[in-house]
Amino acid sequence: GQAGLDPKFSIIAEDEVVHVVSDAIRDSGILPPGGTEAERARAVAAIAKEAESRIQAWKTWGLTSAMAADPARPRRSDEEELHAKIYVAYQEQLRERNMVDFGELILGVVELFQAHEDVHRYESSQVRRLLIDEAQDANPAQVLWARYMSNSFRNVFAVGDEDQSIFSFQGGNPTAL
């Protein structure tokens, strides 16, 4: 379909993400050669955990793998450049496996709406009222999704308490909505 997924796609379990990130690192040859097999395995495991965390944060901020890979974007630290390469390889691994992660469920829809105005118009026209509970924990990608979905009728009711914001580590921002 237009989202680039087979209709029988699956959602990767959170505890499996780091394994797919590790596979992406190994299969793409991102790490330079050298060291013993055990040393390389430890290096992959350590980098995969860091990269997984950064990739999930980037997704909550609305940063796609294409944006991370864009050569025109400003250069960042060596670590962020490495994580950007891993992000691209990870997304390729997910596509090959016909899988998405939780961050991609929101970000993928936002990308679909940006690329296909007709899909956006149709989907948002189906939503007459949008209720957002725990709005204090909405991250930027979720806020963008909500804006797209409420575009036709602009009938949004958001409930939240900024004193109960517990997901700032995942991009939650009580002032976002």
Secondary structure, 3 states (H helix, E strand, C coil): CCCCCCCCCEECCHHHHHHHHHHHHHHHCCCCCCCCHHHHHHHHHHHHHHHHHHHHHHHHHCCCHHHHHCCCCCCCCHHHHHHHHHHHHHHHHHHHCCEECHHHHHHHHHHHHHHCHHHHHHHHHCCCCEEECCHHHCCHHHHHHHHHHCCCCCCEEECCCHHHCCCHHHCCCCCCC
